[in-house]
Amino acid sequence: MRNFISYEKSLELINNIELSKNTTEKLFITNALGRVVAKDVIADHNSPEIPTSGMDGYAIKHDDIKNEFIEIIDKNPAGTVVESEVSNGVCIKTFTGSLMPKGSDTLVPIENVEVIDNKIKIIKEVPKGFAVRAIGENYAKDEVLIKAGTVISFAEVGVLASLNISQIEVIINPTVAIASTGSEVLDLGETQTNASQIRSSNHLTLEALCKSNGANTIQLGIVKDDIDSITDMFETALSKADIVITTGGVSVGDYDFVQDVIKDRLKADVLFHGVTIKPGMHLLAAVKNGKIIIALPGFAYSSTVCAILYVLPLIYKFRGTNESLPIVKATIDQDFPKFMKKTIFTACNVEYKNGNYHINFEGKKKGTSAILTNMLESPALLIQSEDSENIKAGDLVDILLLNNIK
């Protein structure tokens, strides 16, 4: 008789897995999109290094703001260093991005003045320091601008370029091997020869999920339900991947050979086999020579939910990222009873309105854990903890935002 553990305990065991030190590589900054920064990026200079104009206008001493006229003595285009200096009674026409001329402390926008002959008349006053970008406004020397663990996006590329950094050290992504097991399972393009055969989506769904969350993938396809085939698959996968995911073969049936191979042939260290969750109670996690095996149930919805809950956090951990599953609070629009003492994940619709998330179950189908279509459109998972009570309409509940997972 297997000992089922709680969802919380299973997460604790997964989180406690010790990984080998991350390996890194250097990439050109635009090739590093979606990758994880390996070391803090620290500014080696101030930006700007000299007070700079933030608008087109006239550089003045603010003491002159109430003068009837101020004489224009020079122009100051961006990319040049003007020799003239601003003193009382005179100004220099200055453009966006230009260094503020010596002696000036304020920039009066063009639209705030009238030009009469070679003088300006200020028709709308501005405070001292207006439109002047101070030294270090963007960033200061020795400031940590991008922390290790940050996923590189367009903003990070821009900041790296401004620092004159062309290559960035990033963590090498983990490799995940994926296989579906079952003699009744057909791959894409295979012809159905009897009514008991089903089309597998699991291996491709999980490949997409892992790829879009930063893992390299090895697609092993469909493996027939016999011990030798499953053993060969695992040996190949473990030689090439950091994480091995399978679907099917972990329940209590006569032909559920995946669990037998993991335990008896591979002699893997089983962390758990059976968790009090719905869907996915027969989930198995094991470690073999530092490689992690996550054996998922065969039903499509069940395997996908469990991959989100267990595999994605492992990918984040391998990548050294600060990412986590997007769990937020939402208001539920109907009563929702608790039927069993398990942690339950139920597909729902989510909408963001009036500053809050709201969920409902319109159009969601009821039935087995095979209904993957419940994850279409604007999906989330309602999370009911093992010790939770019946939910009432209007209650604040925990949900996992599926569309935020990529």
C-alpha positions in Angstrom: 0.0 0.0 0.0 1.5 3.3 -1.1 1.8 6.2 1.3 0.3 9.4 -0.2 1.8 12.6 0.9 0.4 16.1 0.9 0.9 18.6 -1.9 2.9 20.9 0.5 5.2 18.0 1.4 5.7 17.1 -2.2 6.7 20.7 -3.0 9.1 20.7 -0.1 10.8 17.5 -1.4 11.1 19.0 -4.9 12.5 22.3 -3.6 15.1 20.4 -1.5 16.6 18.7 -4.5 20.2 19.9 -4.7 21.3 20.8 -8.2 24.8 20.9 -9.6 26.3 24.4 -10.0 24.9 26.3 -13.0 27.0 26.4 -16.1 27.1 29.6 -18.1 27.9 31.0 -21.6 28.3 34.4 -23.1 25.9 35.6 -25.8 25.5 38.8 -27.8 22.8 40.8 -26.0 20.0 40.4 -28.5 20.7 36.7 -28.7 20.2 36.5 -24.9 16.5 37.4 -24.9 14.7 35.1 -22.5 17.9 33.9 -20.9 18.9 34.4 -17.3 21.6 36.8 -16.2 24.4 34.9 -14.3 26.0 37.8 -12.5 24.9 41.2 -11.3 25.4 43.9 -13.9 26.9 47.0 -12.2 27.2 50.5 -13.8 30.7 51.6 -14.4 29.8 55.3 -14.9 27.0 57.8 -14.2 24.3 58.4 -16.7 24.2 61.1 -17.6 27.7 62.0 -16.6 27.1 65.8 -17.0 23.8 67.7 -16.6 21.9 67.3 -19.9 18.9 68.9 -21.5 15.6 67.0 -21.5 13.8 69.2 -24.0 14.4 71.8 -26.8 14.5 75.2 -25.2 16.8 77.9 -23.8 19.4 77.4 -21.0 19.3 80.2 -18.5 20.2 81.1 -15.0 16.9 80.8 -13.0 17.7 84.2 -11.4 16.7 85.7 -14.7 13.3 84.0 -14.9 11.4 87.3 -14.4 13.6 89.4 -16.7 11.7 91.2 -19.4 14.2 90.0 -22.1 17.2 87.6 -22.1 19.7 87.8 -24.9 20.4 84.7 -27.1 24.2 84.3 -27.4 24.7 80.9 -29.0 23.2 77.6 -30.1 24.0 74.2 -28.5 23.2 71.2 -30.8 23.3 67.7 -29.4 26.6 66.0 -29.8 28.7 69.1 -29.5 30.3 71.0 -26.6 29.4 74.7 -26.7 32.2 77.0 -25.8 29.9 79.9 -24.7 28.8 80.1 -21.1 25.6 81.4 -19.6 25.7 84.4 -17.3 23.0 86.8 -16.0 21.1 88.3 -18.8 22.0 85.9 -21.5 20.9 82.4 -22.6 21.9 79.7 -25.1 19.4 77.8 -27.3 19.8 74.2 -26.3 18.4 71.0 -27.8 17.2 67.7 -26.4 20.2 65.6 -25.4 22.6 68.5 -25.4 24.9 69.1 -22.4 23.7 72.0 -20.4 26.0 75.0 -21.0 28.3 76.1 -18.2 26.6 78.6 -15.9 23.0 77.5 -16.7 20.7 75.7 -14.2 17.3 75.7 -15.9 15.9 74.9 -19.4 12.9 77.0 -20.5 11.0 75.1 -23.3 10.6 76.7 -26.7 6.8 76.9 -26.3 7.3 78.9 -23.1 9.0 81.9 -24.9 8.6 84.5 -27.6 11.6 85.3 -29.7 11.9 89.0 -30.4 15.0 90.0 -32.5 17.8 88.1 -30.8 16.2 87.9 -27.4 13.6 85.7 -25.6 10.7 86.9 -23.5 9.5 84.2 -21.1 5.7 84.0 -21.3 5.4 81.0 -18.9 7.7 80.5 -16.0 9.3 77.2 -14.9 10.9 76.2 -11.6 14.6 76.1 -11.1 16.2 73.0 -12.6 13.3 72.4 -15.0 14.0 69.9 -17.9 17.6 69.4 -16.7 18.7 65.7 -16.4 20.9 65.6 -13.3 24.1 63.6 -13.1 23.2 59.9 -12.5 19.5 60.5 -13.2 19.3 57.3 -15.3 21.8 55.3 -13.2 24.7 56.0 -10.8 28.2 54.6 -10.9 28.5 51.3 -8.9 24.7 50.9 -8.9 23.4 47.3 -9.5 21.3 47.7 -12.5 20.4 44.1 -13.5 20.4 41.5 -10.7 21.6 37.9 -11.2 18.5 35.7 -11.9 16.8 38.3 -14.1 15.2 37.1 -17.3 16.5 39.3 -20.1 13.9 41.3 -22.0 13.9 44.4 -24.2 14.6 46.7 -21.3 17.7 44.8 -20.1 19.0 44.8 -23.7 18.7 48.6 -23.8 20.4 49.1 -20.5 23.3 46.7 -21.5 23.8 48.6 -24.7 23.9 51.9 -22.8 26.7 50.4 -20.7 28.6 49.4 -23.9 28.2 45.7 -23.0 27.9 43.7 -26.1 28.0 40.2 -24.6 26.3 39.0 -21.4 27.0 35.9 -19.3 23.9 33.8 -19.0 23.0 30.5 -17.4 22.7 27.6 -19.8 19.1 26.4 -19.9 18.2 22.9 -18.6 17.4 20.1 -21.0 14.1 18.3 -20.6 13.4 14.9 -22.2 9.8 14.1 -22.8 8.0 10.8 -23.6 4.4 9.4 -23.6 3.9 5.8 -22.8 1.1 3.5 -23.8 0.4 0.8 -26.4 -3.0 2.4 -27.1 -1.4 5.8 -27.9 -1.0 7.0 -31.5 1.5 9.7 -32.5 0.7 12.5 -35.0 0.1 10.9 -38.5 -0.3 7.3 -37.3 -3.4 5.6 -38.6 -6.0 4.3 -36.1 -6.5 0.6 -36.5 -9.0 -0.1 -33.7 -11.4 1.9 -31.5 -9.3 1.6 -28.3 -6.5 3.7 -29.7 -6.2 7.4 -28.8 -4.2 10.3 -30.2 -1.5 11.5 -27.9 -1.2 15.2 -27.2 0.7 14.9 -23.9 4.3 14.7 -25.3 3.7 17.7 -27.5 1.8 19.8 -24.9 4.6 19.3 -22.5 7.3 20.1 -25.0 5.5 23.4 -25.8 5.2 24.1 -22.1 8.8 23.4 -21.3 10.2 25.3 -24.4 8.1 28.4 -23.7 9.4 28.5 -20.2 13.1 28.4 -21.0 14.1 24.8 -21.3 15.8 22.9 -24.2 13.8 19.8 -25.1 14.4 16.3 -26.4 11.2 14.8 -27.9 11.2 11.0 -27.5 7.6 10.6 -28.7 5.5 7.5 -28.0 6.9 4.5 -26.1 5.1 1.2 -26.1 4.0 -0.4 -22.8 6.7 -3.0 -22.3 9.5 -2.9 -19.7 12.4 -3.1 -22.1 11.2 -0.3 -24.3 10.5 1.9 -21.3 13.9 1.0 -19.8 15.7 1.9 -23.1 13.8 5.2 -23.2 14.8 6.2 -19.7 18.5 5.2 -20.2 18.6 7.3 -23.3 16.8 10.3 -21.7 18.9 10.2 -18.5 22.2 10.3 -20.6 21.1 13.5 -22.3 18.7 15.5 -20.1 18.6 17.2 -16.7 14.9 16.4 -16.3 13.0 13.5 -17.7 9.2 13.7 -18.0 6.9 10.8 -18.9 3.1 10.5 -19.1 1.2 7.3 -18.3 2.2 4.1 -16.5 2.3 5.4 -12.9 -1.1 4.1 -11.6 -2.0 0.7 -10.2 -2.8 -1.2 -13.4 -1.3 -4.4 -14.7 0.4 -2.5 -17.5 1.7 0.5 -15.6 5.3 -0.3 -16.2 6.9 3.2 -15.8 6.8 3.0 -12.0 8.4 -0.5 -12.1 11.2 0.6 -14.4 12.0 3.6 -12.2 12.0 1.6 -9.0 13.3 -1.8 -10.0 15.3 -1.4 -13.2 16.8 2.1 -12.7 17.0 1.8 -8.9 16.2 5.5 -8.7 15.8 7.3 -5.4 12.0 7.8 -5.3 11.1 11.1 -3.5 7.4 10.3 -3.6 4.8 8.2 -5.5 1.3 9.5 -4.7 0.2 12.9 -3.7 -3.2 13.9 -2.2 -4.0 16.3 -5.2 -6.6 16.3 -7.9 -5.8 15.9 -10.7 -2.6 13.8 -10.6 -2.7 11.7 -7.4 -0.4 9.0 -8.8 2.4 11.4 -9.7 5.9 10.0 -9.1 9.2 11.9 -8.6 12.6 10.4 -8.4 16.3 11.2 -8.7 18.9 9.1 -10.6 22.6 10.1 -10.7 21.6 13.8 -10.2 19.0 13.7 -12.9 15.3 14.3 -12.0 12.4 12.1 -13.2 8.9 13.3 -13.1 6.4 10.6 -14.1 3.0 12.1 -14.8 -0.5 10.5 -15.2 -1.7 9.8 -18.7 -4.8 11.9 -18.9 -4.1 15.2 -20.8 -5.5 17.7 -18.3 -4.0 15.8 -15.4 -0.5 15.6 -16.9 -0.5 19.2 -18.0 -1.6 20.5 -14.6 1.0 18.4 -12.8 3.7 19.6 -15.2 2.9 23.2 -14.4 2.9 22.5 -10.7 6.1 20.4 -10.6 8.2 20.7 -13.8 8.0 24.5 -14.3 9.4 25.3 -10.8 12.2 22.8 -11.5 13.0 24.6 -14.8 13.1 27.9 -12.9 15.4 26.4 -10.3 17.8 25.0 -13.0 17.8 28.4 -14.7 18.6 30.2 -11.4 15.8 32.6 -12.1 13.6 34.5 -9.7 10.5 33.4 -11.5 7.6 31.6 -9.7 4.1 30.4 -10.6 1.7 33.3 -11.0 -0.7 32.7 -8.0 -3.0 35.6 -7.2 -6.2 36.4 -5.3 -9.5 36.5 -7.2 -13.2 36.9 -6.4 -15.4 33.9 -7.2 -18.9 34.5 -8.6 -20.6 31.4 -7.3 -20.7 28.8 -4.4 -18.1 26.1 -4.9 -18.2 23.2 -2.5 -15.3 21.0 -1.4 -15.9 17.4 -2.2 -12.8 15.6 -0.9 -9.8 16.1 1.4 -7.2 16.8 -1.3 -5.6 19.9 -2.8 -7.8 20.5 -5.8 -7.0 22.4 -9.0 -10.1 23.2 -11.0 -10.1 25.0 -14.4 -12.0 28.2 -14.5 -12.3 31.4 -16.5 -10.6 34.6 -15.2 -11.3 38.2 -16.0 -9.6 41.3 -14.7 -12.1 44.1 -14.0 -12.3 47.1 -11.6 -8.8 46.4 -10.3 -9.5 42.8 -9.3 -9.5 39.3 -10.8 -12.8 37.5 -11.0 -13.4 33.9 -11.9 -16.4 31.8 -13.1 -16.9 28.4 -14.6 -19.0 29.2 -17.7 -18.4 26.7 -20.5 -16.0 24.6 -18.4 -16.8 20.9 -18.9 -17.2 18.5 -16.0 -15.8 14.9 -16.2 -12.5 13.2 -16.0 -9.0 14.6 -16.0 -8.8 14.1 -19.7 -10.5 17.4 -20.7 -7.6 19.5 -21.9 -10.0 21.9 -23.7 -10.8 23.4 -20.3 -7.4 25.2 -20.6 -8.5 27.2 -23.6 -9.5 30.9 -23.8 -8.9 32.8 -20.5 -8.0 30.0 -18.1 -6.9 29.8 -14.5 -6.8 27.1 -11.9 -8.8 27.6 -8.8 -6.7 26.2 -5.9 -8.5 24.6 -2.9 -6.1 23.5 -0.2 -6.5 20.1 1.5 -8.0 21.7 4.6 -10.1 24.3 3.0 -13.9 24.8 3.5 -16.7 25.2 1.0 -16.4 28.4 -1.0 -19.2 30.9 -1.1 -20.0 33.4 -3.9 -18.0 36.6 -3.3 -15.2 34.9 -1.4 -11.5 35.7 -2.2 -9.8 32.6 -3.5 -6.3 31.6 -4.8 -5.9 31.1 -8.5 -3.0 30.2 -10.8 -3.1 32.3 -13.9 -2.4 30.0 -16.9 -2.1 32.6 -19.6 0.8 34.2 -17.5 2.7 31.0 -17.8 3.4 31.4 -21.6 
